């Protein structure tokens, strides 16, 4: 008679950890989408580069970010339903458990970093 042994607890933990890591990686890759913008996301932060002159928006970290307007080195964006007017070099603004920083304003693009607190 052959005796079968069940997988060890450590093997089960390793397998569960592998699947959790794959799920997290997939969530990071599929959790961002945009229109009129590009995104560069990590686990806890994204840089959104909005194109000027178009209806630019992006969905990152579970919230929508939308470019509302630009005036010189200031940009008005909407993040998680709240309107923010930010200046390049200003300290991070907190909204909905996220910190938001205006990184740059050029003739063509506006770059904003959105990170979890």
Phi and psi restraints in degrees (range 20) as a CNS / XPLOR table:
assign (resid 1 and name C) (resid 2 and name N)
       (resid 2 and name CA) (resid 2 and name C) 1.0 -94.2 20.0 2
assign (resid 2 and name N) (resid 2 and name CA)
       (resid 2 and name C) (resid 3 and name N) 1.0 134.2 20.0 2
assign (resid 2 and name C) (resid 3 and name N)
       (resid 3 and name CA) (resid 3 and name C) 1.0 -102.3 20.0 2
assign (resid 3 and name N) (resid 3 and name CA)
       (resid 3 and name C) (resid 4 and name N) 1.0 125.6 20.0 2
assign (resid 3 and name C) (resid 4 and name N)
       (resid 4 and name CA) (resid 4 and name C) 1.0 -96.2 20.0 2
assign (resid 4 and name N) (resid 4 and name CA)
       (resid 4 and name C) (resid 5 and name N) 1.0 138.6 20.0 2
assign (resid 4 and name C) (resid 5 and name N)
       (resid 5 and name CA) (resid 5 and name C) 1.0 -106.7 20.0 2
assign (resid 5 and name N) (resid 5 and name CA)
       (resid 5 and name C) (resid 6 and name N) 1.0 146.1 20.0 2
assign (resid 5 and name C) (resid 6 and name N)
       (resid 6 and name CA) (resid 6 and name C) 1.0 -81.3 20.0 2
assign (resid 6 and name N) (resid 6 and name CA)
       (resid 6 and name C) (resid 7 and name N) 1.0 154.6 20.0 2
assign (resid 6 and name C) (resid 7 and name N)
       (resid 7 and name CA) (resid 7 and name C) 1.0 -58.4 20.0 2
assign (resid 7 and name N) (resid 7 and name CA)
       (resid 7 and name C) (resid 8 and name N) 1.0 145.7 20.0 2
assign (resid 7 and name C) (resid 8 and name N)
       (resid 8 and name CA) (resid 8 and name C) 1.0 -70.8 20.0 2
assign (resid 8 and name N) (resid 8 and name CA)
       (resid 8 and name C) (resid 9 and name N) 1.0 160.2 20.0 2
assign (resid 8 and name C) (resid 9 and name N)
       (resid 9 and name CA) (resid 9 and name C) 1.0 -61.7 20.0 2
assign (resid 9 and name N) (resid 9 and name CA)
       (resid 9 and name C) (resid 10 and name N) 1.0 -36.6 20.0 2
assign (resid 9 and name C) (resid 10 and name N)
       (resid 10 and name CA) (resid 10 and name C) 1.0 -69.0 20.0 2
assign (resid 10 and name N) (resid 10 and name CA)
       (resid 10 and name C) (resid 11 and name N) 1.0 -35.5 20.0 2
assign (resid 10 and name C) (resid 11 and name N)
       (resid 11 and name CA) (resid 11 and name C) 1.0 -66.2 20.0 2
assign (resid 11 and name N) (resid 11 and name CA)
       (resid 11 and name C) (resid 12 and name N) 1.0 -39.6 20.0 2
assign (resid 11 and name C) (resid 12 and name N)
       (resid 12 and name CA) (resid 12 and name C) 1.0 -65.0 20.0 2
assign (resid 12 and name N) (resid 12 and name CA)
       (resid 12 and name C) (resid 13 and name N) 1.0 -40.4 20.0 2
assign (resid 12 and name C) (resid 13 and name N)
       (resid 13 and name CA) (resid 13 and name C) 1.0 -64.2 20.0 2
assign (resid 13 and name N) (resid 13 and name CA)
       (resid 13 and name C) (resid 14 and name N) 1.0 -41.8 20.0 2
assign (resid 13 and name C) (resid 14 and name N)
       (resid 14 and name CA) (resid 14 and name C) 1.0 -62.1 20.0 2
assign (resid 14 and name N) (resid 14 and name CA)
       (resid 14 and name C) (resid 15 and name N) 1.0 -44.5 20.0 2
assign (resid 14 and name C) (resid 15 and name N)
       (resid 15 and name CA) (resid 15 and name C) 1.0 -64.0 20.0 2
assign (resid 15 and name N) (resid 15 and name CA)
       (resid 15 and name C) (resid 16 and name N) 1.0 -44.0 20.0 2
assign (resid 15 and name C) (resid 16 and name N)
       (resid 16 and name CA) (resid 16 and name C) 1.0 -62.8 20.0 2
assign (resid 16 and name N) (resid 16 and name CA)
       (resid 16 and name C) (resid 17 and name N) 1.0 -40.9 20.0 2
assign (resid 16 and name C) (resid 17 and name N)
       (resid 17 and name CA) (resid 17 and name C) 1.0 -63.7 20.0 2
assign (resid 17 and name N) (resid 17 and name CA)
       (resid 17 and name C) (resid 18 and name N) 1.0 -39.6 20.0 2
assign (resid 17 and name C) (resid 18 and name N)
       (resid 18 and name CA) (resid 18 and name C) 1.0 -62.5 20.0 2
assign (resid 18 and name N) (resid 18 and name CA)
       (resid 18 and name C) (resid 19 and name N) 1.0 -46.9 20.0 2
assign (resid 18 and name C) (resid 19 and name N)
       (resid 19 and name CA) (resid 19 and name C) 1.0 -65.4 20.0 2
assign (resid 19 and name N) (resid 19 and name CA)
       (resid 19 and name C) (resid 20 and name N) 1.0 -37.7 20.0 2
assign (resid 19 and name C) (resid 20 and name N)
       (resid 20 and name CA) (resid 20 and name C) 1.0 -64.2 20.0 2
assign (resid 20 and name N) (resid 20 and name CA)
       (resid 20 and name C) (resid 21 and name N) 1.0 -42.3 20.0 2
assign (resid 20 and name C) (resid 21 and name N)
       (resid 21 and name CA) (resid 21 and name C) 1.0 -64.1 20.0 2
assign (resid 21 and name N) (resid 21 and name CA)
       (resid 21 and name C) (resid 22 and name N) 1.0 -41.5 20.0 2
assign (resid 21 and name C) (resid 22 and name N)
       (resid 22 and name CA) (resid 22 and name C) 1.0 -64.6 20.0 2
assign (resid 22 and name N) (resid 22 and name CA)
       (resid 22 and name C) (resid 23 and name N) 1.0 -41.3 20.0 2
assign (resid 22 and name C) (resid 23 and name N)
       (resid 23 and name CA) (resid 23 and name C) 1.0 -63.8 20.0 2
assign (resid 23 and name N) (resid 23 and name CA)
       (resid 23 and name C) (resid 24 and name N) 1.0 -41.8 20.0 2
assign (resid 23 and name C) (resid 24 and name N)
       (resid 24 and name CA) (resid 24 and name C) 1.0 -64.2 20.0 2
assign (resid 24 and name N) (resid 24 and name CA)
       (resid 24 and name C) (resid 25 and name N) 1.0 -44.1 20.0 2
assign (resid 24 and name C) (resid 25 and name N)
       (resid 25 and name CA) (resid 25 and name C) 1.0 -61.6 20.0 2
assign (resid 25 and name N) (resid 25 and name CA)
       (resid 25 and name C) (resid 26 and name N) 1.0 -41.8 20.0 2
assign (resid 25 and name C) (resid 26 and name N)
       (resid 26 and name CA) (resid 26 and name C) 1.0 -65.3 20.0 2
assign (resid 26 and name N) (resid 26 and name CA)
       (resid 26 and name C) (resid 27 and name N) 1.0 -40.3 20.0 2
assign (resid 26 and name C) (resid 27 and name N)
       (resid 27 and name CA) (resid 27 and name C) 1.0 -62.8 20.0 2
assign (resid 27 and name N) (resid 27 and name CA)
       (resid 27 and name C) (resid 28 and name N) 1.0 -39.7 20.0 2
assign (resid 27 and name C) (resid 28 and name N)
       (resid 28 and name CA) (resid 28 and name C) 1.0 -64.9 20.0 2
assign (resid 28 and name N) (resid 28 and name CA)
       (resid 28 and name C) (resid 29 and name N) 1.0 -43.3 20.0 2
assign (resid 28 and name C) (resid 29 and name N)
       (resid 29 and name CA) (resid 29 and name C) 1.0 -70.1 20.0 2
assign (resid 29 and name N) (resid 29 and name CA)
       (resid 29 and name C) (resid 30 and name N) 1.0 -35.5 20.0 2
assign (resid 29 and name C) (resid 30 and name N)
       (resid 30 and name CA) (resid 30 and name C) 1.0 -99.1 20.0 2
assign (resid 30 and name N) (resid 30 and name CA)
       (resid 30 and name C) (resid 31 and name N) 1.0 -5.6 20.0 2
assign (resid 30 and name C) (resid 31 and name N)
       (resid 31 and name CA) (resid 31 and name C) 1.0 -79.7 20.0 2
assign (resid 31 and name N) (resid 31 and name CA)
       (resid 31 and name C) (resid 32 and name N) 1.0 -4.5 20.0 2
assign (resid 31 and name C) (resid 32 and name N)
       (resid 32 and name CA) (resid 32 and name C) 1.0 -117.8 20.0 2
assign (resid 32 and name N) (resid 32 and name CA)
       (resid 32 and name C) (resid 33 and name N) 1.0 133.5 20.0 2
assign (resid 32 and name C) (resid 33 and name N)
       (resid 33 and name CA) (resid 33 and name C) 1.0 -147.1 20.0 2
assign (resid 33 and name N) (resid 33 and name CA)
       (resid 33 and name C) (resid 34 and name N) 1.0 157.6 20.0 2
assign (resid 33 and name C) (resid 34 and name N)
       (resid 34 and name CA) (resid 34 and name C) 1.0 -151.6 20.0 2
assign (resid 34 and name N) (resid 34 and name CA)
       (resid 34 and name C) (resid 35 and name N) 1.0 163.3 20.0 2
assign (resid 34 and name C) (resid 35 and name N)
       (resid 35 and name CA) (resid 35 and name C) 1.0 -140.4 20.0 2
assign (resid 35 and name N) (resid 35 and name CA)
       (resid 35 and name C) (resid 36 and name N) 1.0 117.9 20.0 2
assign (resid 35 and name C) (resid 36 and name N)
       (resid 36 and name CA) (resid 36 and name C) 1.0 73.3 20.0 2
assign (resid 36 and name N) (resid 36 and name CA)
       (resid 36 and name C) (resid 37 and name N) 1.0 20.5 20.0 2
assign (resid 36 and name C) (resid 37 and name N)
       (resid 37 and name CA) (resid 37 and name C) 1.0 -154.5 20.0 2
assign (resid 37 and name N) (resid 37 and name CA)
       (resid 37 and name C) (resid 38 and name N) 1.0 162.4 20.0 2
assign (resid 37 and name C) (resid 38 and name N)
       (resid 38 and name CA) (resid 38 and name C) 1.0 -123.1 20.0 2
assign (resid 38 and name N) (resid 38 and name CA)
       (resid 38 and name C) (resid 39 and name N) 1.0 153.4 20.0 2
assign (resid 38 and name C) (resid 39 and name N)
       (resid 39 and name CA) (resid 39 and name C) 1.0 -127.6 20.0 2
assign (resid 39 and name N) (resid 39 and name CA)
       (resid 39 and name C) (resid 40 and name N) 1.0 147.3 20.0 2
assign (resid 39 and name C) (resid 40 and name N)
       (resid 40 and name CA) (resid 40 and name C) 1.0 -132.5 20.0 2
assign (resid 40 and name N) (resid 40 and name CA)
       (resid 40 and name C) (resid 41 and name N) 1.0 102.3 20.0 2
assign (resid 40 and name C) (resid 41 and name N)
       (resid 41 and name CA) (resid 41 and name C) 1.0 -115.0 20.0 2
assign (resid 41 and name N) (resid 41 and name CA)
       (resid 41 and name C) (resid 42 and name N) 1.0 145.3 20.0 2
assign (resid 41 and name C) (resid 42 and name N)
       (resid 42 and name CA) (resid 42 and name C) 1.0 -115.0 20.0 2
assign (resid 42 and name N) (resid 42 and name CA)
       (resid 42 and name C) (resid 43 and name N) 1.0 -163.1 20.0 2
assign (resid 42 and name C) (resid 43 and name N)
       (resid 43 and name CA) (resid 43 and name C) 1.0 -67.7 20.0 2
assign (resid 43 and name N) (resid 43 and name CA)
       (resid 43 and name C) (resid 44 and name N) 1.0 -43.9 20.0 2
assign (resid 43 and name C) (resid 44 and name N)
       (resid 44 and name CA) (resid 44 and name C) 1.0 -115.9 20.0 2
assign (resid 44 and name N) (resid 44 and name CA)
       (resid 44 and name C) (resid 45 and name N) 1.0 4.4 20.0 2
assign (resid 44 and name C) (resid 45 and name N)
       (resid 45 and name CA) (resid 45 and name C) 1.0 -155.1 20.0 2
assign (resid 45 and name N) (resid 45 and name CA)
       (resid 45 and name C) (resid 46 and name N) 1.0 152.2 20.0 2
assign (resid 45 and name C) (resid 46 and name N)
       (resid 46 and name CA) (resid 46 and name C) 1.0 -137.7 20.0 2
assign (resid 46 and name N) (resid 46 and name CA)
       (resid 46 and name C) (resid 47 and name N) 1.0 144.2 20.0 2
assign (resid 46 and name C) (resid 47 and name N)
       (resid 47 and name CA) (resid 47 and name C) 1.0 -106.0 20.0 2
assign (resid 47 and name N) (resid 47 and name CA)
       (resid 47 and name C) (resid 48 and name N) 1.0 124.0 20.0 2
assign (resid 47 and name C) (resid 48 and name N)
       (resid 48 and name CA) (resid 48 and name C) 1.0 -108.3 20.0 2
assign (resid 48 and name N) (resid 48 and name CA)
       (resid 48 and name C) (resid 49 and name N) 1.0 125.3 20.0 2
assign (resid 48 and name C) (resid 49 and name N)
       (resid 49 and name CA) (resid 49 and name C) 1.0 -109.9 20.0 2
assign (resid 49 and name N) (resid 49 and name CA)
       (resid 49 and name C) (resid 50 and name N) 1.0 106.7 20.0 2
assign (resid 49 and name C) (resid 50 and name N)
       (resid 50 and name CA) (resid 50 and name C) 1.0 -84.6 20.0 2
assign (resid 50 and name N) (resid 50 and name CA)
       (resid 50 and name C) (resid 51 and name N) 1.0 140.0 20.0 2
assign (resid 50 and name C) (resid 51 and name N)
       (resid 51 and name CA) (resid 51 and name C) 1.0 -84.0 20.0 2
assign (resid 51 and name N) (resid 51 and name CA)
       (resid 51 and name C) (resid 52 and name N) 1.0 136.9 20.0 2
assign (resid 51 and name C) (resid 52 and name N)
       (resid 52 and name CA) (resid 52 and name C) 1.0 -79.5 20.0 2
assign (resid 52 and name N) (resid 52 and name CA)
       (resid 52 and name C) (resid 53 and name N) 1.0 151.5 20.0 2
assign (resid 52 and name C) (resid 53 and name N)
       (resid 53 and name CA) (resid 53 and name C) 1.0 82.8 20.0 2
assign (resid 53 and name N) (resid 53 and name CA)
       (resid 53 and name C) (resid 54 and name N) 1.0 6.6 20.0 2
assign (resid 53 and name C) (resid 54 and name N)
       (resid 54 and name CA) (resid 54 and name C) 1.0 -132.8 20.0 2
assign (resid 54 and name N) (resid 54 and name CA)
       (resid 54 and name C) (resid 55 and name N) 1.0 167.5 20.0 2
assign (resid 54 and name C) (resid 55 and name N)
       (resid 55 and name CA) (resid 55 and name C) 1.0 -77.0 20.0 2
assign (resid 55 and name N) (resid 55 and name CA)
       (resid 55 and name C) (resid 56 and name N) 1.0 90.3 20.0 2
assign (resid 55 and name C) (resid 56 and name N)
       (resid 56 and name CA) (resid 56 and name C) 1.0 -99.5 20.0 2
assign (resid 56 and name N) (resid 56 and name CA)
       (resid 56 and name C) (resid 57 and name N) 1.0 130.8 20.0 2
assign (resid 56 and name C) (resid 57 and name N)
       (resid 57 and name CA) (resid 57 and name C) 1.0 -154.0 20.0 2
assign (resid 57 and name N) (resid 57 and name CA)
       (resid 57 and name C) (resid 58 and name N) 1.0 157.7 20.0 2
assign (resid 57 and name C) (resid 58 and name N)
       (resid 58 and name CA) (resid 58 and name C) 1.0 -149.2 20.0 2
assign (resid 58 and name N) (resid 58 and name CA)
       (resid 58 and name C) (resid 59 and name N) 1.0 147.3 20.0 2
assign (resid 58 and name C) (resid 59 and name N)
       (resid 59 and name CA) (resid 59 and name C) 1.0 -107.5 20.0 2
assign (resid 59 and name N) (resid 59 and name CA)
       (resid 59 and name C) (resid 60 and name N) 1.0 114.0 20.0 2
assign (resid 59 and name C) (resid 60 and name N)
       (resid 60 and name CA) (resid 60 and name C) 1.0 -138.3 20.0 2
assign (resid 60 and name N) (resid 60 and name CA)
       (resid 60 and name C) (resid 61 and name N) 1.0 144.6 20.0 2
assign (resid 60 and name C) (resid 61 and name N)
       (resid 61 and name CA) (resid 61 and name C) 1.0 51.1 20.0 2
assign (resid 61 and name N) (resid 61 and name CA)
       (resid 61 and name C) (resid 62 and name N) 1.0 32.6 20.0 2
assign (resid 61 and name C) (resid 62 and name N)
       (resid 62 and name CA) (resid 62 and name C) 1.0 82.4 20.0 2
assign (resid 62 and name N) (resid 62 and name CA)
       (resid 62 and name C) (resid 63 and name N) 1.0 8.0 20.0 2
assign (resid 62 and name C) (resid 63 and name N)
       (resid 63 and name CA) (resid 63 and name C) 1.0 -131.9 20.0 2
assign (resid 63 and name N) (resid 63 and name CA)
       (resid 63 and name C) (resid 64 and name N) 1.0 160.8 20.0 2
assign (resid 63 and name C) (resid 64 and name N)
       (resid 64 and name CA) (resid 64 and name C) 1.0 -98.4 20.0 2
assign (resid 64 and name N) (resid 64 and name CA)
       (resid 64 and name C) (resid 65 and name N) 1.0 136.9 20.0 2
assign (resid 64 and name C) (resid 65 and name N)
       (resid 65 and name CA) (resid 65 and name C) 1.0 -118.2 20.0 2
assign (resid 65 and name N) (resid 65 and name CA)
       (resid 65 and name C) (resid 66 and name N) 1.0 135.1 20.0 2
assign (resid 65 and name C) (resid 66 and name N)
       (resid 66 and name CA) (resid 66 and name C) 1.0 -137.5 20.0 2
assign (resid 66 and name N) (resid 66 and name CA)
       (resid 66 and name C) (resid 67 and name N) 1.0 134.2 20.0 2
assign (resid 66 and name C) (resid 67 and name N)
       (resid 67 and name CA) (resid 67 and name C) 1.0 -80.4 20.0 2
assign (resid 67 and name N) (resid 67 and name CA)
       (resid 67 and name C) (resid 68 and name N) 1.0 123.9 20.0 2
assign (resid 67 and name C) (resid 68 and name N)
       (resid 68 and name CA) (resid 68 and name C) 1.0 -98.6 20.0 2
assign (resid 68 and name N) (resid 68 and name CA)
       (resid 68 and name C) (resid 69 and name N) 1.0 -45.6 20.0 2
assign (resid 68 and name C) (resid 69 and name N)
       (resid 69 and name CA) (resid 69 and name C) 1.0 -170.9 20.0 2
assign (resid 69 and name N) (resid 69 and name CA)
       (resid 69 and name C) (resid 70 and name N) 1.0 166.4 20.0 2
assign (resid 69 and name C) (resid 70 and name N)
       (resid 70 and name CA) (resid 70 and name C) 1.0 -137.6 20.0 2
assign (resid 70 and name N) (resid 70 and name CA)
       (resid 70 and name C) (resid 71 and name N) 1.0 138.7 20.0 2
assign (resid 70 and name C) (resid 71 and name N)
       (resid 71 and name CA) (resid 71 and name C) 1.0 -143.4 20.0 2
assign (resid 71 and name N) (resid 71 and name CA)
       (resid 71 and name C) (resid 72 and name N) 1.0 106.7 20.0 2
assign (resid 71 and name C) (resid 72 and name N)
       (resid 72 and name CA) (resid 72 and name C) 1.0 56.1 20.0 2
assign (resid 72 and name N) (resid 72 and name CA)
       (resid 72 and name C) (resid 73 and name N) 1.0 -120.2 20.0 2
assign (resid 72 and name C) (resid 73 and name N)
       (resid 73 and name CA) (resid 73 and name C) 1.0 -97.8 20.0 2
assign (resid 73 and name N) (resid 73 and name CA)
       (resid 73 and name C) (resid 74 and name N) 1.0 19.6 20.0 2
assign (resid 73 and name C) (resid 74 and name N)
       (resid 74 and name CA) (resid 74 and name C) 1.0 -114.5 20.0 2
assign (resid 74 and name N) (resid 74 and name CA)
       (resid 74 and name C) (resid 75 and name N) 1.0 142.8 20.0 2
assign (resid 74 and name C) (resid 75 and name N)
       (resid 75 and name CA) (resid 75 and name C) 1.0 -132.2 20.0 2
assign (resid 75 and name N) (resid 75 and name CA)
       (resid 75 and name C) (resid 76 and name N) 1.0 140.9 20.0 2
assign (resid 75 and name C) (resid 76 and name N)
       (resid 76 and name CA) (resid 76 and name C) 1.0 -105.7 20.0 2
assign (resid 76 and name N) (resid 76 and name CA)
       (resid 76 and name C) (resid 77 and name N) 1.0 122.6 20.0 2
assign (resid 76 and name C) (resid 77 and name N)
       (resid 77 and name CA) (resid 77 and name C) 1.0 -128.4 20.0 2
assign (resid 77 and name N) (resid 77 and name CA)
       (resid 77 and name C) (resid 78 and name N) 1.0 159.9 20.0 2
assign (resid 77 and name C) (resid 78 and name N)
       (resid 78 and name CA) (resid 78 and name C) 1.0 -115.1 20.0 2
assign (resid 78 and name N) (resid 78 and name CA)
       (resid 78 and name C) (resid 79 and name N) 1.0 123.7 20.0 2
assign (resid 78 and name C) (resid 79 and name N)
       (resid 79 and name CA) (resid 79 and name C) 1.0 -127.9 20.0 2
assign (resid 79 and name N) (resid 79 and name CA)
       (resid 79 and name C) (resid 80 and name N) 1.0 125.5 20.0 2
assign (resid 79 and name C) (resid 80 and name N)
       (resid 80 and name CA) (resid 80 and name C) 1.0 53.8 20.0 2
assign (resid 80 and name N) (resid 80 and name CA)
       (resid 80 and name C) (resid 81 and name N) 1.0 37.3 20.0 2
assign (resid 80 and name C) (resid 81 and name N)
       (resid 81 and name CA) (resid 81 and name C) 1.0 82.2 20.0 2
assign (resid 81 and name N) (resid 81 and name CA)
       (resid 81 and name C) (resid 82 and name N) 1.0 -0.9 20.0 2
assign (resid 81 and name C) (resid 82 and name N)
       (resid 82 and name CA) (resid 82 and name C) 1.0 -110.8 20.0 2
assign (resid 82 and name N) (resid 82 and name CA)
       (resid 82 and name C) (resid 83 and name N) 1.0 134.3 20.0 2
assign (resid 82 and name C) (resid 83 and name N)
       (resid 83 and name CA) (resid 83 and name C) 1.0 -87.1 20.0 2
assign (resid 83 and name N) (resid 83 and name CA)
       (resid 83 and name C) (resid 84 and name N) 1.0 129.0 20.0 2
assign (resid 83 and name C) (resid 84 and name N)
       (resid 84 and name CA) (resid 84 and name C) 1.0 -126.1 20.0 2
assign (resid 84 and name N) (resid 84 and name CA)
       (resid 84 and name C) (resid 85 and name N) 1.0 136.4 20.0 2
assign (resid 84 and name C) (resid 85 and name N)
       (resid 85 and name CA) (resid 85 and name C) 1.0 -109.2 20.0 2
assign (resid 85 and name N) (resid 85 and name CA)
       (resid 85 and name C) (resid 86 and name N) 1.0 117.6 20.0 2
assign (resid 85 and name C) (resid 86 and name N)
       (resid 86 and name CA) (resid 86 and name C) 1.0 -118.7 20.0 2
assign (resid 86 and name N) (resid 86 and name CA)
       (resid 86 and name C) (resid 87 and name N) 1.0 151.8 20.0 2
assign (resid 86 and name C) (resid 87 and name N)
       (resid 87 and name CA) (resid 87 and name C) 1.0 -118.1 20.0 2
assign (resid 87 and name N) (resid 87 and name CA)
       (resid 87 and name C) (resid 88 and name N) 1.0 142.7 20.0 2
assign (resid 87 and name C) (resid 88 and name N)
       (resid 88 and name CA) (resid 88 and name C) 1.0 -58.2 20.0 2
assign (resid 88 and name N) (resid 88 and name CA)
       (resid 88 and name C) (resid 89 and name N) 1.0 131.5 20.0 2
assign (resid 88 and name C) (resid 89 and name N)
       (resid 89 and name CA) (resid 89 and name C) 1.0 91.6 20.0 2
assign (resid 89 and name N) (resid 89 and name CA)
       (resid 89 and name C) (resid 90 and name N) 1.0 -10.0 20.0 2
assign (resid 89 and name C) (resid 90 and name N)
       (resid 90 and name CA) (resid 90 and name C) 1.0 -70.3 20.0 2
assign (resid 90 and name N) (resid 90 and name CA)
       (resid 90 and name C) (resid 91 and name N) 1.0 149.1 20.0 2
assign (resid 90 and name C) (resid 91 and name N)
       (resid 91 and name CA) (resid 91 and name C) 1.0 -63.0 20.0 2
assign (resid 91 and name N) (resid 91 and name CA)
       (resid 91 and name C) (resid 92 and name N) 1.0 161.4 20.0 2
assign (resid 91 and name C) (resid 92 and name N)
       (resid 92 and name CA) (resid 92 and name C) 1.0 -59.7 20.0 2
assign (resid 92 and name N) (resid 92 and name CA)
       (resid 92 and name C) (resid 93 and name N) 1.0 141.8 20.0 2
assign (resid 92 and name C) (resid 93 and name N)
       (resid 93 and name CA) (resid 93 and name C) 1.0 -103.9 20.0 2
assign (resid 93 and name N) (resid 93 and name CA)
       (resid 93 and name C) (resid 94 and name N) 1.0 133.3 20.0 2
assign (resid 93 and name C) (resid 94 and name N)
       (resid 94 and name CA) (resid 94 and name C) 1.0 -90.5 20.0 2
assign (resid 94 and name N) (resid 94 and name CA)
       (resid 94 and name C) (resid 95 and name N) 1.0 134.3 20.0 2
assign (resid 94 and name C) (resid 95 and name N)
       (resid 95 and name CA) (resid 95 and name C) 1.0 -154.2 20.0 2
assign (resid 95 and name N) (resid 95 and name CA)
       (resid 95 and name C) (resid 96 and name N) 1.0 125.8 20.0 2
assign (resid 95 and name C) (resid 96 and name N)
       (resid 96 and name CA) (resid 96 and name C) 1.0 53.2 20.0 2
assign (resid 96 and name N) (resid 96 and name CA)
       (resid 96 and name C) (resid 97 and name N) 1.0 39.9 20.0 2
assign (resid 96 and name C) (resid 97 and name N)
       (resid 97 and name CA) (resid 97 and name C) 1.0 78.0 20.0 2
assign (resid 97 and name N) (resid 97 and name CA)
       (resid 97 and name C) (resid 98 and name N) 1.0 11.9 20.0 2
assign (resid 97 and name C) (resid 98 and name N)
       (resid 98 and name CA) (resid 98 and name C) 1.0 -123.5 20.0 2
assign (resid 98 and name N) (resid 98 and name CA)
       (resid 98 and name C) (resid 99 and name N) 1.0 154.3 20.0 2
assign (resid 98 and name C) (resid 99 and name N)
       (resid 99 and name CA) (resid 99 and name C) 1.0 -110.0 20.0 2
assign (resid 99 and name N) (resid 99 and name CA)
       (resid 99 and name C) (resid 100 and name N) 1.0 138.9 20.0 2
assign (resid 99 and name C) (resid 100 and name N)
       (resid 100 and name CA) (resid 100 and name C) 1.0 -126.1 20.0 2
assign (resid 100 and name N) (resid 100 and name CA)
       (resid 100 and name C) (resid 101 and name N) 1.0 130.3 20.0 2
assign (resid 100 and name C) (resid 101 and name N)
       (resid 101 and name CA) (resid 101 and name C) 1.0 -132.3 20.0 2
assign (resid 101 and name N) (resid 101 and name CA)
       (resid 101 and name C) (resid 102 and name N) 1.0 133.2 20.0 2
assign (resid 101 and name C) (resid 102 and name N)
       (resid 102 and name CA) (resid 102 and name C) 1.0 -84.2 20.0 2
assign (resid 102 and name N) (resid 102 and name CA)
       (resid 102 and name C) (resid 103 and name N) 1.0 113.1 20.0 2
assign (resid 102 and name C) (resid 103 and name N)
       (resid 103 and name CA) (resid 103 and name C) 1.0 -86.5 20.0 2
assign (resid 103 and name N) (resid 103 and name CA)
       (resid 103 and name C) (resid 104 and name N) 1.0 -40.1 20.0 2
assign (resid 103 and name C) (resid 104 and name N)
       (resid 104 and name CA) (resid 104 and name C) 1.0 -160.1 20.0 2
assign (resid 104 and name N) (resid 104 and name CA)
       (resid 104 and name C) (resid 105 and name N) 1.0 154.5 20.0 2
assign (resid 104 and name C) (resid 105 and name N)
       (resid 105 and name CA) (resid 105 and name C) 1.0 -133.1 20.0 2
assign (resid 105 and name N) (resid 105 and name CA)
       (resid 105 and name C) (resid 106 and name N) 1.0 122.0 20.0 2
assign (resid 105 and name C) (resid 106 and name N)
       (resid 106 and name CA) (resid 106 and name C) 1.0 -122.7 20.0 2
assign (resid 106 and name N) (resid 106 and name CA)
       (resid 106 and name C) (resid 107 and name N) 1.0 -179.1 20.0 2
assign (resid 106 and name C) (resid 107 and name N)
       (resid 107 and name CA) (resid 107 and name C) 1.0 -64.6 20.0 2
assign (resid 107 and name N) (resid 107 and name CA)
       (resid 107 and name C) (resid 108 and name N) 1.0 -24.5 20.0 2
assign (resid 107 and name C) (resid 108 and name N)
       (resid 108 and name CA) (resid 108 and name C) 1.0 -110.6 20.0 2
assign (resid 108 and name N) (resid 108 and name CA)
       (resid 108 and name C) (resid 109 and name N) 1.0 -28.0 20.0 2
assign (resid 108 and name C) (resid 109 and name N)
       (resid 109 and name CA) (resid 109 and name C) 1.0 -141.2 20.0 2
assign (resid 109 and name N) (resid 109 and name CA)
       (resid 109 and name C) (resid 110 and name N) 1.0 161.6 20.0 2
assign (resid 109 and name C) (resid 110 and name N)
       (resid 110 and name CA) (resid 110 and name C) 1.0 -129.8 20.0 2
assign (resid 110 and name N) (resid 110 and name CA)
       (resid 110 and name C) (resid 111 and name N) 1.0 124.8 20.0 2
assign (resid 110 and name C) (resid 111 and name N)
       (resid 111 and name CA) (resid 111 and name C) 1.0 -108.8 20.0 2
assign (resid 111 and name N) (resid 111 and name CA)
       (resid 111 and name C) (resid 112 and name N) 1.0 128.9 20.0 2
assign (resid 111 and name C) (resid 112 and name N)
       (resid 112 and name CA) (resid 112 and name C) 1.0 -128.2 20.0 2
assign (resid 112 and name N) (resid 112 and name CA)
       (resid 112 and name C) (resid 113 and name N) 1.0 135.3 20.0 2
assign (resid 112 and name C) (resid 113 and name N)
       (resid 113 and name CA) (resid 113 and name C) 1.0 -103.8 20.0 2
assign (resid 113 and name N) (resid 113 and name CA)
       (resid 113 and name C) (resid 114 and name N) 1.0 126.8 20.0 2
assign (resid 113 and name C) (resid 114 and name N)
       (resid 114 and name CA) (resid 114 and name C) 1.0 -119.6 20.0 2
assign (resid 114 and name N) (resid 114 and name CA)
       (resid 114 and name C) (resid 115 and name N) 1.0 124.3 20.0 2
assign (resid 114 and name C) (resid 115 and name N)
       (resid 115 and name CA) (resid 115 and name C) 1.0 -134.9 20.0 2
assign (resid 115 and name N) (resid 115 and name CA)
       (resid 115 and name C) (resid 116 and name N) 1.0 150.3 20.0 2
assign (resid 115 and name C) (resid 116 and name N)
       (resid 116 and name CA) (resid 116 and name C) 1.0 -72.9 20.0 2
assign (resid 116 and name N) (resid 116 and name CA)
       (resid 116 and name C) (resid 117 and name N) 1.0 144.1 20.0 2
